[in-house]
Amino acid sequence: MTAFRKYINDSRYLGLLASTALCLISGQVSASTQIPKEFSALKKTTQEVARSTQQSETIVLNGNNLTPSDVVQVARKGAKVSISDAALKRLQTAHELLLLAAKKGQAIYGLTQGVGLNKDQTLVDASGNLSEEVIRRSQEFNRGLIYAHSAGAGPQMSKDVVKAIMAVRLNSILFGSTGVQPKVAELYRDFLNNDIVPVIPSRGSVGQADITLITHIGLAMIGEGEVYYQDKKMPASQALKMNGLEPLVPFGKDSLSILSSNAYSAALGALAVAELEHALKMWKLVFALSLEAVDGNIEPFLEDANKIRPFPEALQVSRDIREMLSGSYLWEKSEERALQDPLSYRTGAYILGAGEHSLKELQAQLKIQLNSSDDNPAVVLDVLPPSTRAEEASHYVNEGGIRGAVIPTANFSPLPWVISFQKAAIALSYLSNASAQRTIKLGDPHFTHLSRFLGTENTVHAYGAIQKTFVSLAIENQELAAPILDDFAIAGNIEDVSTNAPRTVQRVRTQIDTLYYILGIEMMHAAQAIDLRLQKNPNLKLSRVTKSFVEQYRQVVPFMQSDRVLTYDIEKSYSFLKAYRK
């Protein structure tokens, strides 16, 4: 600690030290966060503490139980995965059913037939017994499929996103409708548990299965392409050898099942849901403090005012606000308090309620996506033909104790939950705008009865110029709320609609990240206003929740007694909110 003594004794660095430690432990350091080089030892120490407190748990996957929280645990916190025995048995049975259907002479997309526009080309004639020649041709077709679909562009995906993809795809494979060899699932598991992370470009999906991107995982499985292992980029073949893993020899429907999935978009979605859940909690906390900062009116959040218009999320938000502000001076009568506050305060329960409604919808939609099959064709076990109609019955197999069907599907369409993300983007624009509007009010003496821009006798401009910053950020989030509706007809005019799923979800994640900046600046204003009120009235009572919140914040960002560079305060406020846990 002697290396840090001069910084601890210097108030200019004390807040940054606290912020850095908090964010490093949580694993959430912004790329723009400035950390003095002398803090490098602190970084190492706090990361070691973080690792020691994040004991690697094992999540048992069975195709039916994956949650966004599980995805985060695997992607960011080192959780291991295992495969249930029942799921592994289901995989083997589905694989055998697929081969039985091929032997029967059924034309199967991606197995006996080509893919995309080439669906009319018979590539493997699997009628009758699977001869060595048929197996060889299937293996060649599978390898060629991986090569042809490894066609992404742009920067590499982050490691946490790639691990999230593998967790998502592994679980959907375990649902049992792919028909892959069990070894495919085992390699997903082994890649995750040994921290073998394929290098995948981030651009190139139109959101109708992320085929040109996630194929790179299959490329690594066959021992080609590159991966990150032990913090080094290396050939996939080398990482496999170092872990005693045999490369996959893809056969049957293996390659199509690896590449034809929305696992990238769904992984982004799972991460986004976890990020949105925390951001909404921070919005509520900052709102409560901001209401105290403006000496706001609590009455719009009273139960009797809300129950006559019982939108569930608005009712719940109002309850939460009342509880969070229990014991606050806002419950006492004040002659200065306005009868009705600006709408960004008064309608806060409805604004946040819209965000909470979007979150619930996304959670429900992703629960289905993460625990189902988006395969085409799909292997469906333990079903019999519902009729004797030839077209329908031709897809079914009942032989050797195995029964089921191999059916063409449109299950690769993620549209149900992509639309939910578009709705969430609209909600986020409202959340961002409301925060920005409240922050403007906090700098206005007409609303606060405090100094202009919350300055002191020693400030020149205080929080005046900063308005441009948070307003521009709010406008960015409004722009990102517009839906992406453009698409092209591709693959011989067969694939003529798409969803732009990864772009849609990534824009929501960008909005969430930007919202933290907007809320951080509102937090700067609210804390400053609270301190100015306490200077006027030292007996002013904050609620227990907001008092603890602002006291922890003041360890990171001190009161602004005189003008200072606000860029640093903005970054520290952003990092504080992202890392804050009650």
C-alpha positions in Angstrom: 0.0 0.0 0.0 3.0 2.3 0.4 3.0 2.8 -3.4 -0.5 4.3 -3.1 0.0 6.5 -0.1 0.6 9.7 -2.0 -2.5 9.1 -4.0 -4.7 8.3 -1.0 -3.6 11.5 0.6 -4.4 13.5 -2.5 -8.2 14.1 -2.9 -7.8 14.4 -6.6 -7.0 10.7 -6.8 -9.1 9.3 -3.9 -12.3 9.2 -5.9 -10.6 7.6 -8.9 -9.0 5.0 -6.6 -12.3 4.0 -5.1 -14.0 4.0 -8.5 -11.2 1.9 -10.0 -11.3 -0.6 -7.3 -15.1 -0.9 -7.4 -15.1 -1.4 -11.1 -12.2 -3.8 -11.3 -13.8 -6.0 -8.7 -17.0 -6.0 -10.7 -15.2 -6.5 -14.0 -16.8 -3.4 -15.5 -14.1 -0.9 -16.4 -14.9 1.4 -19.3 -12.4 1.5 -22.1 -12.2 5.3 -21.5 -11.7 5.1 -17.8 -8.3 6.6 -17.1 -6.2 4.7 -14.5 -2.8 6.0 -13.4 0.0 3.6 -14.1 0.8 3.5 -10.4 -2.6 1.7 -10.0 -1.4 -1.3 -12.0 -0.7 -3.3 -8.9 -4.1 -2.4 -7.5 -5.6 -3.7 -10.7 -3.8 -7.0 -10.3 -4.8 -7.3 -6.7 -8.5 -6.4 -7.2 -8.8 -8.8 -10.1 -7.4 -11.6 -7.9 -9.9 -10.7 -5.3 -12.6 -10.8 -7.9 -11.5 -14.2 -9.1 -11.4 -15.6 -5.6 -14.9 -14.4 -4.8 -16.3 -15.7 -8.1 -16.0 -19.4 -7.3 -16.6 -21.4 -10.5 -19.9 -23.1 -10.2 -21.1 -25.7 -12.5 -24.3 -25.2 -14.4 -26.0 -28.4 -15.5 -27.5 -28.0 -19.0 -30.3 -30.2 -20.3 -31.9 -28.1 -23.1 -34.7 -26.8 -20.9 -33.3 -24.7 -18.1 -30.9 -22.0 -19.4 -31.5 -18.4 -18.2 -29.9 -15.1 -19.2 -28.3 -15.1 -15.7 -26.7 -18.5 -16.5 -25.4 -17.1 -19.7 -23.7 -14.3 -17.9 -22.2 -16.7 -15.3 -20.6 -18.7 -18.1 -19.6 -15.8 -20.3 -18.2 -13.5 -17.6 -17.7 -15.2 -14.3 -16.1 -18.5 -15.2 -18.9 -20.9 -14.5 -18.4 -24.4 -15.9 -21.1 -26.4 -17.7 -22.0 -30.0 -17.6 -24.4 -32.0 -19.7 -27.2 -34.0 -18.1 -27.2 -37.8 -18.9 -30.8 -37.6 -20.2 -29.8 -34.8 -22.6 -26.8 -36.8 -23.9 -29.0 -39.8 -24.4 -31.6 -37.7 -26.3 -28.8 -36.5 -28.6 -27.7 -40.0 -29.4 -31.3 -41.1 -30.1 -32.0 -38.0 -32.3 -28.8 -38.7 -34.3 -29.8 -42.3 -34.9 -33.3 -41.2 -36.0 -31.8 -38.8 -38.5 -29.7 -41.5 -40.0 -32.7 -43.8 -40.2 -34.6 -41.2 -42.1 -31.8 -40.8 -44.5 -31.5 -44.6 -45.0 -35.3 -44.6 -45.7 -34.6 -42.3 -48.6 -36.0 -39.1 -47.2 -34.7 -35.9 -48.8 -33.2 -34.0 -45.8 -32.0 -30.4 -46.2 -28.3 -30.2 -45.2 -27.8 -33.9 -45.1 -28.8 -35.6 -48.4 -29.5 -32.2 -50.1 -27.6 -29.0 -50.4 -28.5 -25.8 -48.5 -29.8 -22.4 -49.6 -30.3 -22.2 -53.3 -28.6 -25.6 -53.7 -31.4 -27.3 -51.8 -32.3 -29.0 -55.1 -29.0 -30.7 -55.4 -28.6 -34.2 -54.1 -25.2 -34.4 -52.5 -25.4 -37.6 -50.5 -27.6 -40.5 -51.6 -28.0 -42.2 -48.2 -30.7 -44.7 -49.3 -30.0 -48.1 -47.9 -26.9 -48.8 -45.8 -24.4 -46.1 -45.0 -21.4 -47.3 -47.0 -17.9 -46.0 -46.5 -18.3 -43.9 -49.7 -21.5 -42.3 -48.4 -19.9 -41.5 -45.1 -16.8 -40.0 -46.8 -19.0 -37.9 -49.1 -21.0 -36.7 -46.1 -17.8 -35.7 -44.3 -16.5 -33.8 -47.3 -19.9 -32.0 -47.7 -19.8 -31.1 -44.0 -16.3 -29.7 -44.1 -17.1 -27.7 -47.3 -20.2 -26.3 -45.6 -18.0 -25.0 -42.7 -15.5 -23.4 -45.1 -18.1 -21.8 -47.3 -20.0 -20.3 -44.4 -17.0 -18.9 -42.5 -17.5 -15.6 -44.1 -17.7 -12.8 -41.5 -16.2 -9.4 -41.5 -15.1 -6.7 -39.1 -13.7 -6.6 -35.6 -13.5 -9.8 -33.5 -16.2 -10.5 -31.1 -15.3 -10.1 -27.4 -14.5 -13.3 -25.5 -17.6 -13.0 -23.3 -19.9 -12.8 -26.3 -18.2 -15.9 -27.9 -18.6 -17.8 -24.7 -22.2 -16.7 -24.4 -22.8 -18.0 -28.0 -21.3 -21.4 -27.1 -23.4 -21.7 -23.9 -26.6 -20.7 -25.8 -26.0 -23.1 -28.7 -25.0 -26.0 -26.5 -28.2 -25.8 -24.6 -30.3 -25.6 -27.7 -28.5 -28.6 -29.1 -29.3 -30.4 -25.9 -33.0 -29.8 -26.6 -32.6 -32.7 -28.9 -33.8 -31.6 -32.3 -30.5 -31.2 -34.2 -29.5 -34.8 -34.9 -25.8 -34.1 -34.4 -23.3 -36.5 -33.1 -23.0 -36.2 -29.3 -19.3 -35.3 -29.8 -20.5 -31.9 -31.1 -22.1 -31.1 -27.8 -19.2 -32.4 -25.9 -16.8 -30.1 -27.8 -19.0 -27.1 -27.0 -18.8 -28.1 -23.3 -15.0 -28.7 -23.5 -14.4 -25.4 -25.2 -16.3 -23.6 -22.4 -14.7 -25.5 -19.5 -11.2 -25.2 -20.9 -11.6 -21.5 -21.9 -11.0 -22.2 -25.6 -12.5 -19.2 -27.3 -12.8 -19.3 -31.1 -11.9 -16.1 -33.0 -15.1 -14.8 -34.6 -15.7 -11.7 -36.7 -18.6 -9.6 -35.5 -20.3 -8.5 -38.7 -22.1 -10.4 -41.4 -25.5 -11.6 -40.1 -28.8 -10.5 -41.4 -30.6 -12.1 -38.4 -32.1 -15.1 -40.0 -29.7 -17.5 -38.3 -26.2 -16.1 -37.8 -24.6 -18.5 -40.3 -21.6 -16.6 -41.5 -20.3 -15.9 -38.0 -20.9 -18.8 -35.6 -19.6 -21.2 -38.3 -16.1 -20.1 -37.0 -16.8 -22.2 -33.9 -17.2 -25.3 -36.1 -14.0 -24.2 -37.9 -12.2 -24.4 -34.5 -13.8 -27.7 -33.7 -12.4 -29.3 -36.9 -8.9 -28.0 -35.9 -8.8 -24.9 -38.2 -9.1 -21.2 -37.7 -7.8 -19.5 -34.5 -8.8 -19.4 -30.9 -7.8 -17.7 -27.7 -6.4 -20.0 -25.1 -4.5 -19.0 -22.0 -4.7 -15.4 -23.0 -2.9 -16.1 -26.3 -4.2 -16.3 -29.8 -3.2 -19.5 -31.5 -4.2 -22.0 -34.1 -7.2 -24.0 -33.0 -5.4 -27.3 -33.7 -2.7 -26.3 -31.1 -5.3 -25.5 -28.4 -7.1 -28.8 -29.1 -3.8 -30.7 -28.8 -2.9 -28.9 -25.6 -6.2 -30.0 -24.0 -6.1 -33.6 -25.4 -9.1 -33.0 -27.6 -9.6 -34.7 -30.9 -10.9 -32.5 -33.8 -14.4 -33.1 -34.9 -14.9 -35.0 -38.1 -18.3 -33.6 -39.0 -20.8 -36.0 -40.5 -24.6 -36.1 -41.3 -26.1 -32.8 -40.1 -23.3 -31.7 -37.8 -22.1 -28.7 -39.8 -25.5 -27.3 -40.6 -26.5 -27.6 -36.9 -23.4 -25.7 -35.9 -23.9 -22.9 -38.3 -27.6 -22.6 -38.7 -28.7 -21.0 -35.5 -29.5 -17.6 -33.9 -27.0 -18.3 -31.1 -25.1 -15.1 -31.7 -28.2 -12.9 -31.6 -29.7 -14.8 -28.7 -26.4 -14.6 -26.8 -26.4 -10.8 -27.3 -30.0 -10.8 -26.2 -29.2 -12.7 -23.0 -26.4 -10.3 -22.1 -28.7 -7.4 -23.0 -31.4 -8.6 -20.7 -29.0 -8.9 -17.7 -27.7 -5.4 -18.5 -31.1 -3.9 -18.9 -32.3 -5.4 -15.6 -29.4 -3.7 -13.7 -29.8 -0.4 -15.6 -33.5 -0.2 -14.6 -32.5 -0.7 -11.0 -30.1 2.2 -11.3 -32.6 4.4 -13.0 -35.0 3.9 -10.1 -32.3 4.7 -7.5 -31.1 7.8 -9.3 -34.8 8.8 -9.8 -35.5 8.6 -6.1 -32.4 10.6 -5.2 -33.3 13.1 -8.0 -36.8 13.5 -6.6 -35.2 14.4 -3.2 -32.7 16.7 -4.9 -35.5 18.7 -6.6 -37.7 18.7 -3.5 -40.3 16.8 -5.6 -43.9 15.9 -4.9 -44.4 12.3 -3.7 -48.1 12.3 -4.3 -48.2 10.9 -7.9 -46.7 7.7 -6.4 -49.3 7.2 -3.7 -51.2 4.0 -3.8 -54.7 5.6 -4.0 -53.5 7.7 -6.9 -52.3 4.7 -8.8 -54.8 2.0 -8.2 -57.5 3.7 -10.2 -55.4 3.2 -13.3 -53.8 -0.2 -12.5 -51.1 -0.8 -15.0 -49.1 -3.5 -13.2 -45.6 -2.2 -13.7 -46.5 1.4 -12.9 -48.1 0.2 -9.7 -45.0 -1.7 -8.7 -42.6 1.1 -9.5 -44.7 3.5 -7.4 -44.6 1.0 -4.5 -40.8 0.7 -4.9 -40.4 4.5 -4.9 -42.5 4.9 -1.8 -40.4 2.2 0.0 -37.1 3.7 -1.2 -38.1 7.1 0.0 -39.4 5.9 3.4 -38.1 8.3 6.0 -37.3 11.1 3.5 -38.0 14.7 4.1 -40.3 14.6 1.1 -43.0 13.1 3.3 -43.0 16.3 5.4 -45.0 19.4 4.3 -43.0 22.1 2.5 -44.2 25.6 1.4 -41.6 25.7 -1.3 -42.6 22.4 -2.9 -44.5 22.6 -6.2 -48.0 21.2 -6.4 -47.1 19.5 -9.6 -43.6 18.7 -10.9 -42.4 18.5 -14.5 -43.7 15.4 -16.3 -40.2 13.8 -16.3 -40.7 13.5 -12.5 -44.5 13.1 -12.2 -44.8 10.3 -14.8 -41.7 8.5 -13.6 -43.7 5.4 -12.6 -45.1 5.1 -16.1 -41.7 5.8 -17.8 -39.9 3.2 -15.7 -42.9 1.0 -15.9 -42.6 0.9 -19.6 -39.0 -0.3 -19.2 -40.0 -2.9 -16.7 -42.7 -4.1 -19.0 -40.2 -4.5 -21.8 -37.8 -6.4 -19.5 -40.5 -8.9 -18.6 -41.5 -9.4 -22.2 -37.8 -10.0 -23.2 -37.3 -12.4 -20.3 -40.4 -14.4 -21.3 -39.4 -14.4 -25.0 -35.8 -15.4 -24.4 -36.8 -18.1 -22.0 -38.4 -19.8 -25.0 -35.6 -19.0 -27.4 -32.8 -20.3 -25.1 -34.7 -23.5 -24.3 -36.0 -24.6 -27.7 -34.7 -25.5 -31.1 -34.3 -23.1 -34.1 -33.1 -25.9 -36.3 -34.1 -26.6 -39.9 -34.8 -29.4 -40.5 -35.7 -30.4 -36.9 -35.5 -33.9 -35.5 -38.6 -34.5 -33.4 -38.5 -37.5 -31.1 -41.3 -39.7 -29.9 -44.0 -38.6 -32.3 -46.2 -40.5 -34.8 -47.8 -39.2 -38.0 -51.0 -37.3 -37.1 -52.5 -38.5 -40.4 -52.0 -40.8 -43.4 -51.6 -37.9 -45.8 -48.5 -38.8 -47.9 -46.7 -35.4 -47.7 -47.0 -35.4 -43.9 -46.4 -39.0 -43.2 -43.3 -39.1 -45.4 -41.2 -37.3 -42.7 -41.9 -39.9 -40.0 -39.8 -42.9 -38.9 -40.7 -45.8 -36.6 -38.1 -48.5 -36.6 -35.9 -50.4 -34.1 -37.6 -48.8 -31.1 -36.9 -45.3 -32.4 -39.8 -43.2 -33.6 -40.0 -39.6 -34.6 -39.7 -37.3 -37.6 -37.3 -35.1 -39.5 -39.4 -32.1 -40.5 -38.5 -28.9 -42.5 -39.2 -25.8 -40.3 -39.1 -22.0 -40.2 -38.0 -22.1 -36.6 -34.8 -20.2 -37.5 -36.9 -16.9 -37.5 -36.1 -14.9 -34.3 -38.8 -12.3 -35.2 -40.9 -12.8 -32.0 -38.2 -11.6 -29.7 -36.5 -9.2 -32.2 -39.7 -7.2 -32.2 -39.6 -7.2 -28.4 -36.1 -5.7 -28.5 -37.4 -3.0 -30.9 -40.0 -2.2 -28.3 -37.3 -2.1 -25.6 -35.3 0.3 -27.7 -38.3 2.7 -27.7 -38.7 2.3 -23.9 -35.0 3.1 -23.5 -35.3 6.3 -25.5 -38.1 7.4 -23.1 -35.9 6.5 -20.1 -33.0 8.4 -21.5 -35.0 11.5 -22.4 -36.7 11.7 -19.0 -33.4 11.5 -17.2 -31.9 14.3 -19.4 -35.0 16.4 -18.8 -34.8 16.0 -15.0 -31.1 16.9 -15.1 -31.9 20.2 -16.9 -34.5 20.9 -14.2 -31.9 20.3 -11.4 -29.7 23.1 -12.8 -32.6 25.5 -12.9 -33.3 27.7 -9.8 -37.0 28.0 -10.8 -37.4 24.3 -10.0 -34.9 23.7 -7.2 -34.7 27.1 -5.4 -31.0 26.5 -5.4 -28.2 28.2 -7.2 -28.0 28.4 -11.0 -26.4 25.3 -12.5 -25.9 24.1 -8.9 -22.8 26.3 -8.5 -21.1 27.7 -5.4 -19.5 31.0 -4.7 -16.3 29.6 -6.1 -17.6 28.3 -9.5 -17.7 30.1 -12.8 -20.1 28.0 -14.8 -20.6 24.8 -12.6 -23.0 22.4 -14.4 -23.9 24.7 -17.3 -21.9 23.5 -20.3 -22.4 19.8 -19.4 -26.0 20.1 -20.6 -24.8 19.7 -24.2 -23.2 16.4 -23.2 -26.2 14.6 -21.7 -28.6 16.1 -24.3 -26.5 14.8 -27.1 -26.4 11.3 -25.5 -30.2 11.3 -25.1 -30.5 12.2 -28.8 -28.2 9.3 -29.7 -30.5 6.9 -27.8 -33.6 8.4 -29.6 -32.0 7.7 -32.9 -31.2 4.1 -32.0 -34.9 3.6 -31.1 -35.8 3.6 -34.8 -36.5 0.0 -36.1 -34.3 -1.6 -38.7 -36.6 -2.7 -41.4 -34.3 -2.9 -44.5 -33.6 -6.3 -46.1 -32.6 -7.8 -49.4 -33.7 -10.9 -51.2 -30.7 -13.3 -51.3 -29.9 -17.0 -51.8 -31.6 -17.0 -55.2 -34.5 -14.9 -54.0 -35.4 -17.6 -51.5 -34.3 -15.7 -48.4 -36.3 -12.6 -49.1 -37.0 -11.4 -45.5 -34.8 -11.0 -42.5 -34.9 -9.5 -39.0 -31.5 -7.8 -38.5 -31.5 -9.5 -35.1 -27.9 -8.9 -34.0 -27.9 -5.3 -35.1 -31.2 -4.7 -33.3 -30.0 -6.3 -30.1 -26.5 -4.6 -30.2 -28.2 -1.2 -30.6 -30.2 -1.9 -27.5 -27.0 -2.8 -25.7 -25.5 0.5 -26.9 -28.6 2.4 -25.6 -28.2 0.7 -22.2 -24.5 1.7 -22.0 -25.3 5.3 -23.0 -28.1 5.4 -20.4 -25.5 4.8 -17.7 -23.7 8.0 -18.9 -27.0 9.9 -18.9 -27.9 8.6 -15.4 -24.4 9.3 -14.2 -24.7 12.9 -15.1 -28.1 13.1 -13.4 -26.4 11.5 -10.4 -23.8 14.3 -10.4 -26.5 16.9 -10.4 -28.7 15.2 -7.8 -25.8 14.7 -5.4 -24.7 18.3 -5.8 -28.2 19.5 -5.1 -28.5 17.4 -2.0 -25.3 18.7 -0.6 -26.4 22.3 -1.3 -29.7 21.6 0.5 -27.7 20.1 3.4 -25.6 23.2 3.6 -28.8 25.2 4.0 -30.5 22.8 6.3 -28.1 20.3 8.0 -31.1 18.5 9.5 -32.5 17.6 6.2 -33.5 13.9 6.2 -32.8 11.6 3.3 -34.2 8.2 3.1 -32.1 5.3 4.3 -31.7 4.0 0.8 -30.8 7.3 -0.9 -28.5 8.3 2.0 -26.5 5.2 1.6 -26.5 5.5 -2.2 -25.2 9.1 -2.2 -22.7 8.5 0.5 -21.1 5.7 -1.5 -21.1 7.9 -4.5 -19.4 10.7 -2.7 -16.5 8.3 -2.0 -16.0 8.3 -5.8 -17.1 11.8 -6.9 -16.7 14.6 -4.3 -18.8 17.8 -4.0 -17.9 20.4 -6.6 -16.8 23.3 -4.6 -15.0 25.0 -7.6 -15.0 24.3 -11.3 -13.0 21.2 -12.4 -12.7 19.0 -15.4 -16.1 17.2 -15.5 -15.1 14.5 -18.0 -13.4 12.6 -15.2 -16.5 12.9 -13.0 -18.7 11.7 -15.9 -16.6 8.6 -16.4 -16.4 7.8 -12.6 -20.2 8.3 -12.3 -20.8 5.9 -15.3 -18.5 3.3 -13.8 -20.0 3.7 -10.3 -23.5 3.0 -11.5 -22.5 0.1 -13.7 -20.7 -1.5 -10.7 -23.2 -0.6 -8.0 -24.9 -3.4 -6.2 -27.2 -3.0 -3.2 
